[in-house]
């Protein structure tokens, strides 16, 4: 017998009780007698659709009695157990022309949802049904091999060798350690998505609250939009090299946009990359895996070719591999710590949003070993190639090492010759594909998923991805990357503040709830939901989040150029660990002192049988098709029929 779950949410009626006389009486009540529960506020969240893979016919049948609007689409309901603010606003605007036209923009969603639920749920936010769970272990291997071959990883050892004074093997060791630790964090957050098939915005609702989760989601979405523009600008440099390798005269185009912060030459290349990325945003996430498979083949091949080309031209591997460390003692130790932290910080955004991809896994284990092993291996190999190629450049061009691979390709192009031009074109093309894949994986999909949660009635992942691309264009990334400001330092430093979000989410799932989540309640706006907390905001989660930020805030100010005490700098040197540990420990302590509902005393993941989940309330206001009585021989309350079958020893 399993220990019971702790839950403060009121029990709901079992589907087995439908034959009771009381239930018969309830079903006999008409909408006119329950006007406050069933009255539609707007015409409905979406156009009338025929039953399809993206539209639940089961939900349409089970939506309960209620009026149908003239167009035939299901009405929008409201519940007396939900906050009145959304209903009040909808009531005021429902008969306006604005409401009519805005309603035309609504995305597909399940019929019978209340207005508050429409702010929490749509097709792209709901748990991934089995038909879309198409990512196997090799898809994750290809995804991370593809992601590891990018320009940032290529150059990650440069600051460790040049600024921290490490030797090449010490910097490479830091990469191994840093990305191995990052892989552990990735699989911790990724398991939530792989088990329950939910994205980061939905998973964060259990720890930050139904409405409180909007701030972490907005935080991540804003970062993704900014980074999209920055990465697209770097991709534009790849396009510039490709065109220049074919038509050298392209580099001599007159500048028609003076005083803009860029040139016609650079802007045209950037715009071509930006426009060429738009078709990739169109494809759904469960199909975009083919892009990463192609990238995992093409880009590493080009990287190895670049590696061989540089060694042949230099007649060796260059002097860097023979140089000893220039630092010693505590400076050397802190240099290695900083190198490890920079590797982890490079992964901060991906640690938070890994559920956005892992939720498409066929089985939870498909997203475990494939990520845990591939991440450190792939990023270490890319870093090693970057070290050797940069070392060889000192011999080829008789100067300082060229760490930026695009700058090195430009040097080869400046030498002239058809062989050089051909080599530059093909390698630059591979780097262009690398930037495209990185931008889609780390920014476009993440921003699209987050924006879906911010405005689920009108945005899906595809629309959110295009909004992200538009923001990346209009923000003029060339101004942000100018040498006259510290924006890139700020951006890199700010990303580690996501460690506080990761700390709260991981502590909530593994330490507080022991793997137990009530999926339907994550989409419920009712005050009785275990994730509603106080007005939809979880104060324990926010208190822990702020504590994780405060420990790093002084050091963060120092990272962007302001004088701070040395102790703050040392604390900031371990920024990710500091923010993560403080946030997770604070959250756990607060939840022990002030217990939260819907937790388990033992490890209890119940996501194995999550399939087609219906979120609409029944006519009596309760969630449909949920057996809350549990099984007499299990001792567990609050499970659905499928959830009772969980292997408790797993």
Beta strands, then each sheet from edge to edge (+ up, - down):
strand 1: 5-6
strand 2: 599-600
sheet 1: 1+ 2-
end
